[in-house]
Amino acid sequence: IIFLRGAGFWSGSIDSHLCTIHSLANLTRAVVCAVDYRRTPEYCYPVQQQEVVSVIRWLIARGAELGVDPARYVLFGESAGATLALSVSQTLRDANEPLPAGLVLFYPNAGGPKAGSRPYSRWVWRSYLGEADQQTVLSAIPVRRNMRGLPPIWIGCGTEDPLLHDSEELAQHLVEANVPHSVNRFPGLPHAFLLHAARLRPAQQALQQAAAALLPFLKQNSLL
């Protein structure tokens, strides 16, 4: 499992998401590789995407030396990390490189900046995109790219999340592209609720549900 943390591209670290990472490993008994990509605004798109792609390529090339099956990997992302997981998969697809067996995306911010978005959300996207030209902006926002040919996708979001619309918009695009997917809405939960899974039972249950959903992805792509 390749884990991509959230926190708006600009904050957070492996340490801030360590509870989720450890829980995910315990629930699945899979190897978890957490990528601590560079943060904005010092580093803008496409640096973060390039770093994740480099990690995937390295694991595919050298995974057997670590005792893992390079043919079996899932991308697991939260918020900004979920957006990265999706755009990275689109980039790998376009380059005809090995795709993940599946994606697990919690509350993705996949729709890009919108006029009606909260000021914070617009700032997050400005920091991420930097001085990118319009064509680069299009390639950075997953819902503005083709969804066809992507692996199965599990989406989790809270009903009190201001980014809930992004998950629903993403799901509509996946329907149009005939990509297998499910949208799992968790009543009463806000954005970034996985950070509270150690203390908040509904968040813990959501993580358990996601872990159970990703195991078939790994088994389906097994060479063992």
Rosetta blueprint (number, residue, H / E / L):
1 I L
2 I E
3 F E
4 L E
5 R L
6 G L
7 A L
8 G L
9 F L
10 W L
11 S L
12 G L
13 S L
14 I L
15 D H
16 S H
17 H H
18 L H
19 C H
20 T H
21 I H
22 H H
23 S H
24 L H
25 A H
26 N H
27 L H
28 T H
29 R L
30 A L
31 V L
32 V L
33 C E
34 A E
35 V E
36 D L
37 Y L
38 R L
39 R L
40 T L
41 P L
42 E L
43 Y L
44 C L
45 Y L
46 P L
47 V H
48 Q H
49 Q H
50 Q H
51 E H
52 V H
53 V H
54 S H
55 V H
56 I H
57 R H
58 W H
59 L H
60 I H
61 A H
62 R H
63 G H
64 A H
65 E H
66 L H
67 G L
68 V L
69 D L
70 P L
71 A L
72 R L
73 Y L
74 V E
75 L E
76 F E
77 G E
78 E E
79 S L
80 A H
81 G H
82 A H
83 T H
84 L H
85 A H
86 L H
87 S H
88 V H
89 S H
90 Q H
91 T H
92 L H
93 R H
94 D H
95 A L
96 N L
97 E L
98 P L
99 L L
100 P L
101 A L
102 G E
103 L E
104 V E
105 L E
106 F E
107 Y L
108 P L
109 N L
110 A L
111 G L
112 G L
113 P L
114 K L
115 A L
116 G L
117 S L
118 R L
119 P H
120 Y H
121 S H
122 R H
123 W H
124 V H
125 W H
126 R H
127 S H
128 Y H
129 L H
130 G L
131 E L
132 A L
133 D L
134 Q H
135 Q H
136 T H
137 V H
138 L H
139 S H
140 A H
141 I L
142 P H
143 V H
144 R H
145 R L
146 N L
147 M L
148 R L
149 G L
150 L L
151 P L
152 P L
153 I E
154 W E
155 I E
156 G E
157 C E
158 G E
159 T L
160 E L
161 D L
162 P L
163 L L
164 L H
165 H H
166 D H
167 S H
168 E H
169 E H
170 L H
171 A H
172 Q H
173 H H
174 L H
175 V H
176 E H
177 A L
178 N L
179 V L
180 P L
181 H E
182 S E
183 V E
184 N E
185 R E
186 F E
187 P L
188 G L
189 L L
190 P L
191 H L
192 A L
193 F H
194 L H
195 L H
196 H H
197 A L
198 A L
199 R L
200 L L
201 R H
202 P H
203 A H
204 Q H
205 Q H
206 A H
207 L H
208 Q H
209 Q H
210 A H
211 A H
212 A H
213 A H
214 L H
215 L H
216 P H
217 F H
218 L H
219 K H
220 Q H
221 N L
222 S L
223 L L
224 L L
